Amino acid sequence: MPKLNPAADVAADAGEKKARSRLGAGRGEETMARLRVVLAEDGTFAHGSMRAALEALDVDVVAEGSEWGPLVDQAEARSSDAFVVVQGDDPRLLNEMAPGNHAVIVITEQLSDVAIAPAVERGAFAFAPFPLDGPLFHAQLRAALARASEAVAARADAAELRDQLETRKTVERAKGILMDRLGLSEQEAFRKLQRASQDENRKMRDIAESVIRAEKMFGRVEDLQPRQVEHARRARPAS
């Protein structure tokens, strides 16, 4: 009896769909650009490597392996669109999954809540049941790409808001120091910081932080007794 190879059967079926897709394209139907993926698999999937099946679905596998550090480097170097992770018998690959800002779709035979939990916790955006269905897999993969892009944009917006808030707090603190030290109004203190920023071609936050650092130094000197201040001055080397 010939040995069964489900992954090869998937690739063959996908090849037939690929041929039909090309015939459709010849009739003027729209086709989407091929996706570039990094394949993460550790050899413990019962049906063998998924590379051939993915390539038969018009997906370019630009790198593959089982260690996340090198895979992430390859994903960046080769401008991949997403990670395709194959869930085998060894849980290590999913438990150590670290895709960064890339989309992740997991190929699996196990779709129970317990089975998918590690992948969800580690950043998976979608799951594709095995054996692969071409149109469903492409839809899932493109949905994962959209969700990943939204997540990256949301994180960038949140980081920008945190930076703006921190900048405002720092500038407010520096304004208070100048108002107290120099007897300035709030507007005058702000304009002083603004002019220093323009004159030195530095960000307002950098100028404000310099004021705060200087205030800390002055504060430490003022905490000393007069005799200690005089001693500190005499101890300074001549310039």
Phi and psi in degrees as a GROMACS rama.xvg file:
@    title "Ramachandran Plot"
@    xaxis  label "Phi"
@    yaxis  label "Psi"
@TYPE xy
-64.9681  145.027  PRO-2
-74.1696  132.21  LYS-3
-76.4465  142.635  LEU-4
-136.523  86.7136  ASN-5
-56.2861  -38.539  PRO-6
-63.8649  -39.1018  ALA-7
-66.6832  -38.117  ALA-8
-62.8687  -40.6898  ASP-9
-60.7297  -43.2343  VAL-10
-63.2962  -40.3631  ALA-11
-65.3648  -46.0316  ALA-12
-61.6205  -40.9885  ASP-13
-64.4669  -34.7747  ALA-14
-63.1117  -38.7311  GLY-15
-64.7019  -42.3979  GLU-16
-64.3142  -36.2936  LYS-17
-62.1206  -43.542  LYS-18
-63.1205  -42.6073  ALA-19
-64.8979  -35.9259  ARG-20
-62.9018  -39.7009  SER-21
-66.8842  -36.9868  ARG-22
-63.123  -40.0837  LEU-23
-63.2439  -40.6594  GLY-24
-61.9261  -34.0245  ALA-25
-66.9429  -22.0707  GLY-26
-89.1405  7.97099  ARG-27
98.4931  5.0965  GLY-28
-74.5443  147.66  GLU-29
-74.8954  142.672  GLU-30
-124.292  151.302  THR-31
-98.2321  157.245  MET-32
-63.3291  147.669  ALA-33
-65.4102  141.599  ARG-34
-92.3838  146.997  LEU-35
-110.322  122.696  ARG-36
-128.628  156.095  VAL-37
-102.935  125.553  VAL-38
-94.8825  119.271  LEU-39
-107.528  109.98  ALA-40
-149.453  147.784  GLU-41
-112.787  9.61247  ASP-42
83.5519  4.26651  GLY-43
-101.041  4.58317  THR-44
-75.639  129.978  PHE-45
-60.7091  -24.1514  ALA-46
-101.379  12.071  HIS-47
85.2798  -171.96  GLY-48
-66.6121  144.788  SER-49
-97.4767  6.3264  MET-50
-60.2795  -49.7612  ARG-51
-62.2929  -39.669  ALA-52
-64.6992  -39.9091  ALA-53
-67.4781  -44.4604  LEU-54
-65.0415  -30.7809  GLU-55
-69.2058  -19.1385  ALA-56
-94.6978  20.1543  LEU-57
63.9846  35.1785  ASP-58
-113.516  124  VAL-59
-85.9303  120.719  ASP-60
-90.1793  107.669  VAL-61
-92.67  -14.4936  VAL-62
-164.58  157.457  ALA-63
-153.199  156.039  GLU-64
166.863  -170.761  GLY-65
-129.263  1.03129  SER-66
-109.046  125.707  GLU-67
-68.8743  -35.1388  TRP-68
-57.0588  -57.5031  GLY-69
-62.1436  -34.6578  PRO-70
-65.9366  -41.078  LEU-71
-65.0815  -40.3592  VAL-72
-60.6919  -42.6886  ASP-73
-65.9707  -38.6428  GLN-74
-60.6714  -41.038  ALA-75
-70.6501  -45.4925  GLU-76
-65.8627  -33.2631  ALA-77
-106.116  14.0395  ARG-78
51.0405  50.4275  SER-79
-75.7729  155.494  SER-80
-85.8092  -34.7799  ASP-81
-161.874  168.674  ALA-82
-101  137.118  PHE-83
-110.554  116.387  VAL-84
-108.363  128.015  VAL-85
-98.1065  120.202  VAL-86
-84.6845  106.859  GLN-87
-99.4832  -154.619  GLY-88
-81.1706  -21.2061  ASP-89
-92.3629  120.202  ASP-90
-75.2786  -8.82548  PRO-91
-56.7916  -43.1515  ARG-92
-59.4397  -44.5386  LEU-93
-72.0961  -38.8713  LEU-94
-67.4624  -25.8603  ASN-95
-102.216  6.38018  GLU-96
-57.2687  127.497  MET-97
-143.901  76.0029  ALA-98
-82.523  -2.82898  PRO-99
67.1772  -131.163  GLY-100
-91.4984  4.69467  ASN-101
-81.8127  151.871  HIS-102
-70.1851  150.138  ALA-103
-133.433  130.558  VAL-104
-123.589  135.009  ILE-105
-107.682  125.422  VAL-106
-89.9959  126.463  ILE-107
-152.812  156.174  THR-108
-98.6431  -5.35561  GLU-109
-116.493  110.329  GLN-110
-115.48  20.6389  LEU-111
-73.724  160.666  SER-112
-58.017  -41.4394  ASP-113
-66.3276  -41.6883  VAL-114
-67.3788  -37.4466  ALA-115
-88.6071  -11.2145  ILE-116
-54.9728  -46.7213  ALA-117
-60.0271  -39.8764  PRO-118
-68.1423  -39.4859  ALA-119
-62.6192  -44.275  VAL-120
-64.0021  -29.2948  GLU-121
-96.763  7.2427  ARG-122
112.051  10.9523  GLY-123
-67.1831  139.076  ALA-124
-102.577  -20.7401  PHE-125
-159.125  162.384  ALA-126
-130.082  140.55  PHE-127
-120.39  116.796  ALA-128
-70.2055  144.36  PRO-129
-96.4742  139.123  PHE-130
-71.7946  151.873  PRO-131
-70.5002  139.195  LEU-132
-106.526  117.536  ASP-133
-51.1949  -60.1326  GLY-134
-59.4707  -40.8185  PRO-135
-64.9751  -42.4941  LEU-136
-62.2585  -45.8501  PHE-137
-62.1602  -41.3156  HIS-138
-63.107  -43.7335  ALA-139
-63.691  -42.2364  GLN-140
-66.1028  -43.2372  LEU-141
-70.2603  -33.1805  ARG-142
-64.6906  -40.4845  ALA-143
-62.3  -40.541  ALA-144
-61.5997  -42.3521  LEU-145
-64.3822  -44.3797  ALA-146
-65.34  -38.8744  ARG-147
-64.8175  -41.9851  ALA-148
-62.1999  -40.9569  SER-149
-65.0468  -40.0153  GLU-150
-64.9582  -41.2337  ALA-151
-63.0596  -44.0946  VAL-152
-64.0973  -39.5574  ALA-153
-65.1416  -41.206  ALA-154
-65.589  -38.8652  ARG-155
-65.3086  -41.2478  ALA-156
-64.1411  -42.4326  ASP-157
-63.9338  -40.996  ALA-158
-64.7998  -38.8993  ALA-159
-65.9851  -40.8028  GLU-160
-64.7048  -40.8761  LEU-161
-62.7814  -40.239  ARG-162
-65.7564  -41.7599  ASP-163
-63.4146  -41.2648  GLN-164
-64.9591  -42.9854  LEU-165
-65.3509  -38.7294  GLU-166
-62.9574  -44.1796  THR-167
-61.9402  -43.8367  ARG-168
-62.2407  -41.2591  LYS-169
-66.3273  -43.5685  THR-170
-65.2828  -40.6231  VAL-171
-61.7292  -40.6484  GLU-172
-65.5999  -43.0495  ARG-173
-65.3068  -38.6728  ALA-174
-59.735  -43.5403  LYS-175
-60.4222  -39.4607  GLY-176
-64.0176  -45.5476  ILE-177
-65.8903  -39.0231  LEU-178
-62.3987  -40.848  MET-179
-73.4041  -43.1324  ASP-180
-74.071  -41.5785  ARG-181
-109.46  -0.965645  LEU-182
68.2511  35.0376  GLY-183
-92.7254  158.172  LEU-184
-78.0547  170.004  SER-185
-61.5369  -43.5526  GLU-186
-64.7764  -41.2086  GLN-187
-64.3975  -41.3589  GLU-188
-63.3408  -41.4447  ALA-189
-64.532  -43.5718  PHE-190
-63.7242  -34.3444  ARG-191
-64.8579  -43.9052  LYS-192
-63.8153  -40.1757  LEU-193
-64.8874  -44.2367  GLN-194
-64.0537  -41.4578  ARG-195
-62.1015  -38.0477  ALA-196
-62.9378  -42.9227  SER-197
-70.6322  -43.6834  GLN-198
-65.5368  -38.5445  ASP-199
-95.1761  -2.07002  GLU-200
54.8439  46.076  ASN-201
-126.482  156.675  ARG-202
-65.5198  149.2  LYS-203
-56.4478  -38.2767  MET-204
-63.6175  -38.8845  ARG-205
-63.1699  -42.1851  ASP-206
-63.6171  -44.2363  ILE-207
-61.5771  -40.8888  ALA-208
-65.0383  -34.4067  GLU-209
-65.0143  -40.0994  SER-210
-63.1517  -42.2753  VAL-211
-66.303  -40.9871  ILE-212
-63.22  -42.0165  ARG-213
-63.3606  -40.1192  ALA-214
-62.6949  -38.1811  GLU-215
-63.7909  -39.2193  LYS-216
-66.4122  -45.95  MET-217
-62.3934  -38.8363  PHE-218
-62.3946  -39.3715  GLY-219
-66.2788  -37.7735  ARG-220
-66.5552  -41.4656  VAL-221
-69.2667  -22.541  GLU-222
-73.4062  -15.5503  ASP-223
-78.9789  155.952  LEU-224
-73.8173  156.196  GLN-225
-52.0977  -41.9225  PRO-226
-65.9893  -35.3491  ARG-227
-67.6607  -37.2108  GLN-228
-63.4271  -45.4999  VAL-229
-62.9282  -40.4364  GLU-230
-64.0013  -40.1943  HIS-231
-64.2682  -37.5509  ALA-232
-66.6475  -42.1863  ARG-233
-67.1851  -28.6635  ARG-234
-76.6413  -16.1438  ALA-235
-69.6727  135.638  ARG-236
-67.6477  147.802  PRO-237
-66.8724  138.609  ALA-238
